[in-house]
Amino acid sequence: MTYYGSMIILIPAILFTMYAQSKVNTNFRRYSNVRNARNMTGAEAARRMLDANGLRNVQIEQVRGSLTDHYDPRKRVLRLSQSVYGVNSIAAVSVACHEAGHAVQHAESYMPLKIRNSIVPLVNFASSLTWPLVILGIVLLANGSYMGDLLFNIGVITMLAVILFHTVTLPVEFNASSRALKQMDELGIITEEENTGANKVLKAAAMTYVAALATAIANLLRILAMRGSRD
């Protein structure tokens, strides 16, 4: 199977990714237009959740863009996008509290987060090598070089590292959303009626991480199919 011919294996994962991204955009846009009953902004909601967990030392900053929200564990800074930071919608407080959930995970040394953070440099390096190694390995195999097998197998290992990263990411993201929903309720950030909207926003976002894992697994299957067709 050729490099381009193997693309058919990716089609289900691509369609799932498109669906997941569509759900994120649809739910975020929908609940970005619904003001929360407390009239609380994303930054205010995140601050309340952080303070309730003893994280007054974690700063909150605004960053450009939409859905560029993230927690930086190295600087202990929570960065919220323009569509979240000063916005008083259900979507804004949901996303802000999800990111605050990562800060709480970090403070509590949540094991899946520690594992994910520790392998980020390795995975970034490995992911850039996967396809060059695989393609070079197949070319060398076609020319009868024993180095082909070695390079191909290293390429498979780097792909497995990427899959490991996406696998570990799932409990990290699901747990952050679970913490956010629980504490938004306990801290009075959202009302009981608003819980449904918050849940939809966070579930849609979590689906994108499942899609990323599915794509990584599909790419591994592509690689193995390309190797199998050479035998």
N, C-alpha and C positions, 0 to 999 in steps of 0.2 A: 504494500500500500504506500502510495507516495505521500509527501508532506501535505499537498493540497487535497489529495483524495481522502486523507484521514480527517479532514475538516468535518465530514458528515457525523463523526462521533461527537463533535462539539455542539451540534445543532440543538439537542434537547437542553443542554446547559445554557446556551445562548438565549433560547426562548424563555427559560426560567428566569434568567438574569433580567431580561427585558421586562418580564411580568413583575418581578420584584421591584425593579426601579420605578415602574409605572405606579405600583401601589404606594411606594414611598412618596412620590411626587403628588399623587392624588390626595392621599390622606393628610400630608403636611400642608398642602395648599388649602384643602377644605377646612382643617381646624386652625389654620393660621388666620382665617377670617371669622373665627368665633372667639370673642373676648371671654376670658375666664371671669367667673363671678367675683373673685377677690380683687380683680383689676391689677394683678401682680405681673410684673415683667419677668422675662426669663432670668435676668441677672438677679432680681430680688428673690425669686424662687430658689435659685442655686445657692445664694447666700444663706437663706434660711436653712436649707438642708445641710450645707457645710457646717454652719454654726451649731446646729443641733447634734452634729457628730463630733464636735470639738475640733473642727478644722478651720478655725478663724485665721490661721496663718496662710491658708490657700487663697491666693489672689484671683480675682475675676477680671478678665480683659476682653475687650471687643476686637474681633478680627473681621476682615473684609470677606464678602461672599455670602453664599447661602448654603446651609448644612455643612459648613466647614468647622463645626464645633468639635472640640477635643480637649482632653486633659493632658497636660505635659507633666509627667511624674518627675522629670529631672529638675525642673524649676518650680514645681508645685504650683502651677498656674492653670486655671480653668479658662479656656478661651471660647467665647461664644460668638457666633456669627451675627451679622447685622440683622438677619431675619429672626433672631432669637433674643439677643441681649436686651434691647429696650422695648420689646414687643410684649403686649399683655394678652396673648392668645393662649388657648389650650395647648396648641402645638409647641409654642415657645417654651412654656414652663415644663412640658413633658421632656423635650430634648435637653433643656438645661439641667433638669434633675437627673436624667440619664447620665450625663457627663459628670455631674456631681457624684453619682454612684461609683464612677471609676476612681474618683479621688478617695472615696471611703474605702473602696477595695484596696487601694494603694496603702492607705493608713493602717489597714488591718492585715496587710501582707497576704492578701487573698492569693492562694497558691496558683490557680490558673493564670492570673495576671502576672505573677512573678515569672512563670515559665514563658509566657508570651513575650514579655519585655526582654527576657534574657536571650531569646533566640532571634529577635528582630534583626540585629546586624548580620547574623549568619544567613538568615532567610533572604535578606535583601541581596547579599552577595551570591547566594546559591541560585536565586531566581534569574539573575542576569546570565548565568552560565548554562542553564538547562538546555535550551535549544541549540546553541552553538556546539555544545558537547555531543548532543544526540545526533545532529546532522553530520558533524565531522566524523563521528563514530560510524554512522551508516555508510558514508563515503569510503572510509578506510576499509570497512568490511567488504564492500563491493569490489575493492581492489586487492582483497586477500591479505590485508595487514592485520596482524594479531593485536595491534593497538586499538583497532576498532571496537572490539569487545570491551576493553578497559574503559575507553572514553564514553561509550554508550552506557555502561553500567554506572559510571559516575554521574552521568546525566540523569539517570533514573533516581539515584540517591538524592540529588539536589531537588528533584520534583517531589520526592517523598518528604523532604524537609518543608517544602511549601505546603503540602497537604497537612503536615503536623501543625504548622502555624495556624492554618484556617480551622483545624479541628479544635485547637486550644482556644481559639478566639470565640467560638460559640458559647461555652459556659461563661466567659468573661462578659460578653454582650447581654446574654439572657439574664445573668445575675444583676447587672447594672440596671436593666429595665425593671426587674422585679423589685429591687431596692427602691427605685424611683417611684413606682406605683404605690408601694406600701407607705413610703414616707410622705408622698404628696397628700395621701389621705390622712395620715396621722398628724401631720403638721398643718393641716387645713389649707393647703395650697390649692387644691381643687375640691369641688363638691362631689357628692356621690353621683349626681347626674352627669358630671363631666368625666367620670372615670372611664366611661365607654370610649369617648373620643381619645383620651390619653392612651388607652390600651391599644387602640387601632393604630395610632401614630407610631408607638414603640414596637408593636408586632410587625408592622410593615418594614420598619428599619432593620429589625432582626432578620427578616427574610433575605435581605441583601447579603448577609454574612453566610447564610446557608447556600445561597447561589454562588458565592465565591468559592466555597468548599466544593460544590458540585462541578464547577468549572475546572478546578485544580485536578479533581479525580478524572474528569473527562480528558484532560490533557495527558494524564498518565496513561490512560487507556489508548490514546492516540499514539503515544510513544511506543508502547508495547506492540500495538498493531503494526506500526511501521517496521519494527524489528522483526516481528513474526513473518512479515511478507518477504523478508530477505532470506529466510531459512529454507 
